[in-house]
Every structure is written in C-alpha cells, then in structure tokens.
Amino acid sequence: MSAFEDGYRAFLKNAGVNLSTFGGADFVDNVENAIIELGKISLSEDGRDIDILKGVAAEFWHEGTFNILALIKGVKIRATAPNDNGIADIFLSNGSKIQSKYFKTPEASAKQQSKTLSERYNEYCSAYRRKHNGANPEKTLEQYVSEYNKKNDAQLNQDSPYYDGQVRLVPADQLKEAEDWLRRKIAENANNRPELVERYQDALNKLSDRVKGGGAESIPLDEKTAKEIAKQMKEDGFNPEDFGLTTDELIGWDDIMRQANQAGLSAALISVVLEVAPMLLEIISKALRHDDINADDFKRLGFSAFRGTTLGYIRGNVAAAITVSCKKGCLGATLKAVDPVSIGAVVAITMNTLQNATIMAFGQMTKQEFANRCILDLFTTSCSLGFGLAMKAIFSKFAGVAVQSLLPHLPVLGYMLGSFIGGVIGAFAYQATHYCVMSYCVESGCTFFGLVTQDYTLPNEILEELGLEVFEYESFGYEKFEYANFEHESFEYEAFKYEPINICKIRRGVIGVNAVGFVI
C-alpha cells in the first residue's frame, strides 16, 4: 500500500470521529450559551415591586428553560416572552400561546386565569378612570370585544373566556389547589349559572405548571422561587447556577446517548462515502475504458459499504458520547475545557488499536504487524491533528464575518482539510522513517525491543546451493490419470555441457513485515 493510500485510510478512519467530536462540543456549547443568555436578563431598571416582577421573572424562566431543554432534546420549537402586556405572555414558534399568572394564592391565580371578556373590560375601565381623573373610557364593551376578536382571530362574546385558546400557566406549588378551586366553581355554578361553567372548565382544561411543545417542556417554578429570581434580576443579577441550570444537571445520560446516536449516524454516512468513493470511481473508470466489470467488483463495493457504515457508526457514537460527557462535566471540571480535537485523536488511536488487537487475537496479524500499524496510526493521527489545528486557525482568522454567517462551520471544514493533508504527510513521514529504521536493523542486527524480528536461518535456496540436502516433510502423493498419446520420432543431437562455477553472495535484508533475514 502506498503512502498516499495509508494517509487516505487514516483520514477515512478519523473523519467521522472528528465530526462527531465537533458536533458533541457544539451541542454542549449551545446549551451553555442558552443558559448564559438567560442569566443576562436584568430587571434593574423596572421600578415595580418584587411581588409584581415575580410574574415577569417567571415568564423569562419558562421561556429560557424551555429553549434550553428544547436544545437538549433536539426540538426545533422555540419560546419567546416579549414582556409587552400583549395578548399572551409567552409565544411558541409552533403558534401556541401561554398566559402566565403568578399570584400569592392558588385561588387568586386560578381566578385570574378564568376571567371573561366582560371582567377584563371592567378592569380596563377602572384603569382608564384612574389614569384620566374619572373620565369615561374611550371604548364601549362592544368595541372592546370586537377589537379582541380581531387580535385573537375568534368570535367570542362578553361572557367568553378572555384567554380562550391559551395555556394557563400557574406556580408549580399552586397547581393542585388551583385545579380544586376551579372544580368547586364548576360544581357551584352547574345548576344556578351554567353560562359561567365554560370559563372555569376552559381554565381547568388548559391549566399547567410548565410550557410544553414538540416533546420539550420548561422547568416548573413555584411562587417562592419566582420571587427569589425576580429579586436577583432586580438587584445583583440572575445566576442560573444557583437554581440548578448547569449542563451537568440538565443534560442526562439519555440525552448523551441520543446525541451520540445522531453523531454515529452522521459519522457512518461520512465513512461510507469515503470508503465507497474510490471503488465506485474505479468501476466507473472501467466502464469508460470498456473493461469487463464483474460481480466481484460489486461484492467488494457492498462489503466496503457495510464495513464503513458499521465502523463509522461505532467510532462516531463513542467519540460523541465521550465529548459530551467531558464538556458537560461528568468527568470532572478539568475535562470541561478539553479541546474536542484532542478527544477525537485519542478516540481514533484507541479504536484503531482495539481493532488491530482484535485481528491479532484471531491470529490474522503478527505482533510485529500490530506494532507496525499502531506506529503508523500514531504518525498519521499526530500529523492530522497538527495540520488540522493549523488550517482551522487559518480559516477562523482570515474568514470574514459575512462568510462566517453564510458558512458557520467553515473552521470545521478547514480542520478536515488540514487533517487530510496531515494524514498523507504523516504516512509519507512514517514510510521514510520506517525505511531508515529497517536499514539500521539490517546493518546492526538491532531488534528495537522485539519489534523487529532478526532471522538467522539460511533459506532453502542457499542450502541447496551449498550442496546440502533439505529436509522436507512427507506429503501425500496421489496417482494421476495418464492417457496414451502418440509420439513421433524426432532428431536428437548431443549438446555440449560445460561445468559452471556458481558464486552466490549472501546478504542481510528485509524478508517480511518488521523481519530481517538472509537473502540472495
């Protein structure tokens, strides 16, 4: 196998691993960035009391934790809390609307969530009179209901629920008691005022202590904790870590395995493409030259595809799982800052060593061949790592902001290009070094701690040249069927035979993989 082929094979083995480590690192970094964004929220300029701001803090909490857990679960839906006193407090990108009420008691929270349009209009009138010295409101009840219907795209009357169609969010510690209060109200009005049952039943059906969507959900928050968060946001600044918002707490083992599985599938795809591409090009080249294409070509193609998919998935899965575990803090605070490139290199070398050791254990490889492949992997992986980091730095430094926005993974592409170049250069460097080492072993007889076999037995050809009889093991001989054939007479002449003088020079040379012996 040529040095270029060795380098390409090394790149093929490492490509899926590298992409998986980058993907795992990006996964944890995105979660950390979402936590940091939540921690940047401040209410220091809001002059309202903490008892009011706790509701605002709860909106930001549910927005932030939903987005964080959506990232972890791989859900595309995102939450937005505009804090603008609009029709809803929280919006989901799938169209859902959430109304949040964080009052002191469960009854108060449930009552606010079950308001009708007429009750909301009365609140509007009271606020308008306070602000305008007792003047009558500009809007009538009919106008208020009509405008609400236009905003809400619905046809509701004055007794309809004001938050119709919205999820009703209440503190986690008030959920059960709020549900009980709504059930009592439904029972009380079922016979006397059945027109009021709708508002309570609608609130009960939509009541929740968390935001849900697409398989992700926010973290429930009680009234007391919401007050603490509001106090931090108003005074010293909100610290998510104080409330358990860390990658170590939020990313579970099932999340790690899900991310590892996705990375393994991506690595399998990359590996099978790199594995099959050269063979596919060879078949196409044969077809263009009008050479014969037989079934063996496609058999080898199918086997290579199967091997590339299987090994690529295993390597990518393991690499991503280790990367996420390190970055999230499972393996200690020190390894949180480890470079994913280093993890990829260690995983690649380890997986290659395990693969070669398995082949050696089945007797299909000698220990010298095993050592040879391990050293080759070390050379190619080290060079891939060095050149990959250099190209990544170059692409990151000289790529403009506009290009980065169009190609956010440009540094990763730079690393992959550098990794390929480094793998090929590492293979050439290994071959040159290996040639020098074997030349030294031939001349000196050195074994390099048993890595090179020094064979001092004379080959059978040399023994026969010396006139010695070579012992051969007995073999079973069977008779062959011979048919009679016609032989015609031929002219025979006597040839002159001279007695030659044979001179045979014996020297030391390479007779196998990491093996030195006598050759003619």
C-alpha positions in Angstrom: 0.0 0.0 0.0 1.4 3.4 -1.0 1.9 6.3 1.5 -1.0 8.2 -0.1 -3.3 5.2 0.4 -2.1 4.9 4.1 -2.9 8.6 4.6 -6.3 8.4 2.9 -7.2 5.3 5.1 -6.1 7.3 8.2 -8.3 10.2 7.2 -11.2 7.9 6.4 -11.0 6.4 10.0 -10.6 9.8 11.6 -13.2 11.9 9.6 -16.3 10.6 11.3 -14.6 10.7 14.7 -13.6 14.4 14.2 -17.1 15.5 13.0 -18.7 13.7 15.9 -16.5 15.4 18.5 -17.2 18.8 16.9 -20.9 18.0 16.9 -20.8 16.9 20.6 -18.9 20.0 21.6 -21.3 22.3 19.7 -24.2 20.6 21.4 -22.9 21.4 24.9 -21.8 24.9 23.9 -25.2 25.7 22.5 -26.8 24.6 25.8 -24.3 26.7 27.8 -24.9 29.7 25.6 -28.7 29.4 26.2 -28.1 29.3 29.9 -25.8 32.3 29.7 -28.4 34.3 27.8 -31.0 33.5 30.5 -28.5 34.8 33.1 -28.1 38.1 31.3 -31.8 39.1 31.8 -32.0 42.1 34.2 -34.9 43.9 35.8 -32.8 46.6 37.5 -34.5 49.4 35.5 -38.0 48.2 36.3 -39.4 50.2 39.1 -42.2 47.8 40.0 -42.4 45.8 43.3 -40.9 42.3 43.6 -44.4 40.8 44.0 -45.3 42.1 40.5 -41.9 41.4 39.0 -42.0 37.7 40.1 -44.6 37.2 37.3 -42.2 38.8 34.8 -39.3 36.6 36.1 -41.5 33.5 35.7 -42.1 34.4 32.1 -38.4 34.7 31.4 -37.7 31.5 33.4 -40.2 29.4 31.4 -39.0 30.9 28.1 -35.4 30.3 28.9 -35.7 26.8 30.4 -38.0 25.7 27.5 -35.4 26.8 24.9 -32.6 25.2 26.9 -34.4 21.8 27.1 -35.5 22.1 23.5 -31.9 22.3 22.5 -31.0 19.3 24.7 -34.0 17.2 23.3 -33.3 18.3 19.7 -36.7 20.0 19.4 -36.9 22.9 16.8 -39.6 24.8 18.6 -38.6 28.0 20.5 -40.3 30.1 23.1 -40.5 34.0 23.2 -41.5 36.1 26.2 -41.9 39.7 24.8 -42.9 41.3 28.2 -45.1 43.8 26.4 -48.5 43.3 28.1 -49.8 41.8 24.8 -52.5 39.2 24.2 -50.2 36.5 25.6 -47.2 36.3 27.9 -45.2 33.6 26.1 -45.4 32.5 22.4 -44.1 29.3 20.9 -42.9 29.1 17.3 -45.5 26.5 16.6 -48.3 29.0 17.2 -49.1 28.2 20.8 -49.8 31.0 23.3 -49.3 30.9 27.0 -50.8 33.1 29.7 -48.8 33.2 33.0 -50.3 34.2 36.4 -48.1 34.1 39.5 -50.2 35.4 42.3 -49.8 34.8 46.1 -52.6 32.2 46.4 -53.8 29.4 44.2 -57.4 30.9 44.3 -56.1 34.2 43.0 -54.0 32.7 40.2 -56.9 30.4 39.1 -59.4 33.3 39.3 -57.2 35.5 37.0 -56.8 32.6 34.6 -60.6 32.2 34.3 -61.5 35.8 33.5 -64.2 36.6 31.0 -64.1 39.4 28.4 -66.6 41.5 30.4 -64.4 41.2 33.6 -61.4 42.2 31.6 -63.3 45.2 30.2 -64.2 46.3 33.7 -60.6 46.2 34.7 -59.8 48.3 31.6 -62.5 50.9 32.6 -61.2 51.1 36.2 -57.6 51.6 35.0 -58.7 54.3 32.4 -60.6 56.3 35.0 -57.7 56.3 37.5 -55.4 57.5 34.7 -57.8 60.1 33.3 -59.3 61.6 36.6 -62.6 59.7 36.4 -63.3 60.2 32.7 -65.4 57.7 30.8 -63.5 55.1 28.8 -63.0 55.6 25.1 -64.1 52.1 24.2 -67.5 50.6 24.8 -67.9 46.9 25.8 -68.9 46.1 22.2 -65.9 47.9 20.8 -63.6 46.2 23.3 -64.9 42.7 22.4 -64.7 43.4 18.7 -61.1 44.5 18.9 -60.2 41.5 21.0 -61.8 39.2 18.4 -59.7 40.8 15.6 -56.5 40.3 17.7 -57.4 36.8 18.7 -59.0 35.8 15.3 -62.1 34.4 17.1 -65.8 35.1 17.6 -66.3 35.5 21.3 -69.0 37.2 23.4 -68.7 39.2 26.6 -69.1 36.0 28.8 -66.4 34.1 26.9 -63.0 33.3 28.5 -60.6 36.2 27.9 -57.6 33.8 27.5 -59.5 31.5 25.1 -57.2 29.0 23.4 -54.2 29.8 25.6 -52.3 27.6 28.0 -52.8 28.8 31.6 -49.5 28.8 33.5 -49.6 28.9 37.3 -46.9 28.3 40.0 -46.0 24.6 40.4 -46.9 24.7 44.2 -50.3 26.1 43.4 -51.3 23.8 40.5 -53.3 21.2 42.5 -55.1 23.7 44.7 -55.9 25.9 41.7 -57.4 22.8 39.9 -59.5 22.0 43.1 -60.8 25.7 43.2 -61.8 25.5 39.6 -63.6 22.2 40.1 -65.6 23.7 43.0 -66.6 26.7 40.9 -67.8 24.4 38.2 -69.9 22.4 40.7 -71.3 25.6 42.3 -72.4 27.1 39.0 -73.5 24.0 37.2 -77.2 24.3 38.3 -77.6 28.0 39.1 -75.5 29.8 36.4 -74.5 27.3 33.7 -73.3 30.1 31.5 -70.3 30.6 33.8 -69.2 27.0 33.7 -67.5 27.5 30.4 -64.9 29.9 31.7 -63.9 27.7 34.6 -63.9 24.5 32.6 -61.8 26.2 29.9 -59.3 27.3 32.5 -59.2 23.8 34.1 -58.6 22.1 30.8 -55.7 24.4 29.9 -54.1 24.8 33.4 -50.5 23.8 33.6 -47.3 24.5 35.6 -45.0 24.3 32.6 -44.7 25.2 28.9 -44.9 22.3 26.5 -44.3 21.8 22.8 -42.9 19.3 20.4 -41.6 17.0 23.2 -39.8 19.7 25.1 -41.1 21.5 28.2 -40.0 24.2 30.6 -39.0 23.5 34.2 -41.9 24.1 36.7 -41.4 27.1 39.0 -43.1 27.8 42.4 -44.2 31.2 43.6 -41.4 31.5 46.2 -38.6 30.7 43.8 -40.1 33.1 41.2 -39.8 35.8 43.9 -36.1 34.9 44.5 -35.3 35.0 40.8 -37.1 38.4 40.5 -35.0 39.7 43.4 -31.7 38.6 41.8 -32.7 40.0 38.4 -33.5 43.4 40.0 -30.5 43.6 42.3 -27.3 41.6 41.9 -28.0 39.8 38.6 -29.5 36.4 37.9 -27.2 33.4 38.4 -28.7 30.3 36.7 -26.3 28.0 38.6 -28.0 28.9 41.9 -31.2 27.3 40.6 -29.7 24.1 39.1 -29.3 25.5 35.5 -26.0 23.9 34.6 -25.0 21.5 31.8 -24.1 18.8 34.4 -27.6 19.0 35.9 -29.7 19.4 32.7 -28.0 17.0 30.3 -28.8 13.5 31.3 -27.4 10.1 30.1 -30.4 9.6 27.8 -29.6 13.0 26.2 -26.0 11.9 25.8 -26.9 8.7 24.2 -29.4 10.4 21.8 -26.7 12.9 20.7 -24.2 10.0 20.4 -26.6 8.1 18.2 -27.2 11.1 15.9 -23.4 11.7 15.7 -22.9 8.0 15.0 -25.4 8.1 12.1 -23.6 11.1 10.6 -20.2 9.5 11.0 -21.5 6.4 9.4 -22.7 8.4 6.4 -19.3 10.2 6.0 -17.4 7.0 6.5 -19.3 5.0 3.9 -19.0 7.8 1.3 -15.2 8.0 1.9 -14.9 4.2 1.8 -17.0 3.6 -1.3 -16.0 6.6 -3.4 -12.6 5.2 -4.6 -14.1 1.9 -5.5 -17.0 3.5 -7.3 -14.7 5.7 -9.3 -12.7 2.6 -10.2 -15.8 0.9 -11.5 -16.8 4.0 -13.5 -13.3 4.2 -14.9 -13.5 0.6 -16.0 -16.8 1.2 -17.7 -15.4 4.2 -19.6 -12.4 2.1 -20.7 -14.9 -0.6 -21.8 -13.1 -3.1 -19.5 -15.0 -6.0 -18.0 -17.0 -5.3 -14.9 -17.8 -8.5 -13.0 -19.8 -9.4 -9.9 -16.7 -9.4 -7.7 -16.4 -5.6 -8.1 -19.8 -5.0 -6.7 -19.3 -7.6 -4.0 -16.3 -5.7 -2.8 -18.2 -2.4 -3.1 -21.1 -3.8 -0.9 -18.7 -5.2 1.7 -16.8 -1.9 1.9 -20.1 0.0 2.3 -21.2 -2.4 5.1 -17.8 -2.1 6.8 -17.6 1.6 6.5 -21.1 2.1 7.9 -20.6 -0.2 10.9 -17.2 1.1 11.9 -18.1 4.7 11.2 -21.2 4.5 13.4 -19.3 2.9 16.3 -16.4 5.4 16.2 -18.8 8.4 15.9 -21.0 7.2 18.6 -18.2 6.6 21.1 -16.5 9.9 20.2 -19.6 12.0 20.6 -20.5 10.3 23.9 -17.1 10.9 25.4 -17.1 14.5 24.1 -20.5 15.4 25.6 -19.6 13.7 28.9 -16.4 15.7 29.2 -17.9 19.0 28.2 -21.0 18.7 30.4 -18.8 18.0 33.5 -19.4 14.3 34.1 -15.7 13.5 34.2 -14.6 16.5 36.3 -14.2 20.2 36.0 -10.8 19.9 34.4 -12.0 18.0 31.3 -14.8 20.5 30.7 -12.2 22.7 28.9 -10.7 19.9 26.9 -10.4 20.6 23.1 -12.7 18.2 21.1 -9.8 17.8 18.6 -7.8 16.1 21.4 -10.7 13.8 22.3 -11.0 12.9 18.6 -7.3 12.0 18.4 -7.4 9.8 21.5 -10.6 8.1 20.4 -9.2 7.4 16.9 -6.0 5.9 18.2 -7.8 3.9 20.8 -10.4 2.5 18.4 -7.7 1.7 15.8 -5.6 -0.1 18.5 -8.6 -2.2 19.6 -9.5 -3.1 16.1 -5.9 -4.2 15.3 -5.6 -6.1 18.6 -8.8 -8.0 17.8 -7.4 -9.0 14.4 -4.1 -10.1 16.1 -6.1 -12.1 18.7 -7.7 -14.1 15.9 -4.3 -14.9 14.5 -4.7 -12.9 11.4 -1.8 -10.5 12.3 1.6 -11.0 14.0 2.7 -8.9 16.9 5.2 -7.1 14.6 2.4 -6.2 12.1 0.3 -5.0 15.1 3.2 -2.8 16.3 3.7 -1.5 12.8 0.1 -0.5 12.4 0.0 1.2 15.8 3.0 3.3 15.0 1.5 4.2 11.6 -1.7 5.3 13.3 0.3 7.4 15.8 2.2 9.1 12.9 -0.9 9.8 10.8 -3.1 10.9 13.7 -0.5 13.2 15.1 0.2 14.9 11.8 -3.6 15.1 11.1 -4.1 16.8 14.5 -1.3 19.3 13.9 -2.2 20.3 10.3 -5.9 20.3 11.2 -5.5 22.7 14.0 -3.3 24.9 11.8 -5.8 25.0 9.0 -8.6 25.6 11.5 -6.8 28.6 12.9 -6.1 30.0 9.4 -9.8 29.6 8.3 -11.0 31.1 11.6 -8.6 34.1 11.4 -9.0 35.1 7.7 -12.7 34.2 7.1 -14.7 37.3 7.2 -17.9 37.9 9.3 -20.0 37.7 6.2 -18.6 34.4 5.2 -18.9 33.1 8.7 -22.6 33.9 8.7 -23.1 32.0 5.4 -20.7 29.1 6.4 -20.8 28.9 10.2 -18.8 25.6 10.1 -16.0 27.0 7.9 -13.4 26.4 10.7 -14.5 22.7 10.9 -14.1 22.4 7.1 -10.6 23.9 7.5 -9.8 21.3 10.1 -11.0 18.4 8.0 -8.9 19.7 5.0 -5.8 20.0 7.2 -6.5 16.6 8.7 -6.5 15.0 5.3 -3.3 16.8 4.3 -1.7 15.9 7.6 -2.7 12.3 7.3 -1.0 11.9 3.9 2.2 13.7 5.1 2.2 11.6 8.2 2.0 8.4 6.1 5.0 9.6 3.9 6.9 10.5 7.0 6.3 7.1 8.5 7.4 5.3 5.4 10.6 7.3 5.3 11.3 6.7 9.0 10.4 3.0 8.7 12.9 2.6 5.8 15.7 4.2 7.8 14.9 2.0 10.9 14.9 -1.2 8.8 18.1 -0.2 7.1 19.7 0.3 10.5 18.4 -3.1 11.7 19.8 -4.8 8.7 23.3 -3.5 9.3 23.3 -3.7 13.1 21.2 -6.6 14.0 19.1 -4.5 16.4 15.6 -5.7 17.2 14.2 -2.5 18.8 12.8 -4.3 21.9 11.4 -7.2 19.8 9.5 -5.0 17.3 11.9 -6.3 14.5 12.5 -10.0 14.0 16.1 -11.0 13.3 16.0 -14.3 11.5 19.5 -16.0 11.2 18.3 -19.3 9.5 19.5 -19.8 5.9 16.8 -20.1 3.2 16.4 -23.4 1.4 17.7 -21.9 -1.8 21.1 -21.1 -0.2 21.3 -24.5 1.5 20.7 -26.2 -1.9 23.4 -24.0 -3.4 25.8 -25.3 -0.8 25.0 -28.9 -1.8 23.1 -29.7 1.4 20.1 -31.8 1.4 17.0 -30.0 2.6 14.7 -32.0 4.8 11.1 -31.9 3.6 8.0 -33.1 5.4 6.3 -36.1 4.0 3.4 -35.3 1.8 0.6 -37.4 0.5 1.1 -38.3 -3.2 -1.7 -39.5 -5.4 -1.6 -41.0 -8.9 -2.7 -39.0 -11.8 -4.6 -40.5 -14.7 -2.4 -40.7 -17.7 -3.8 -41.3 -21.2 -1.8 -42.8 -24.1 -0.5 -40.4 -26.6 1.2 -40.6 -29.9 4.9 -39.8 -30.0 6.6 -39.3 -33.3 10.3 -39.7 -33.8 12.4 -36.7 -33.5 16.0 -35.8 -34.3 18.2 -35.8 -31.3 21.5 -34.1 -31.0 24.1 -34.2 -28.3 24.6 -30.8 -26.6 27.9 -29.7 -25.2 27.7 -29.2 -21.5 30.3 -27.2 -19.6 30.7 -27.2 -15.9 29.7 -23.7 -14.5 31.2 -22.1 -11.5 28.4 -20.8 -9.2 29.1 -17.8 -6.9 26.4 -16.9 -4.5 26.6 -13.7 -2.3 24.5 -13.8 0.8 23.4 -10.6 2.5 21.0 -9.4 5.2 17.7 -7.9 4.1 14.1 -7.4 4.8 12.2 -10.7 4.4 8.8 -9.6 5.8 6.9 -7.1 7.9 9.5 -5.9 10.5 11.5 -9.0 9.8 15.2 -9.2 8.8 17.0 -12.3 7.5 19.4 -13.7 4.9 18.6 -13.1 1.2 20.4 -13.9 -2.0 
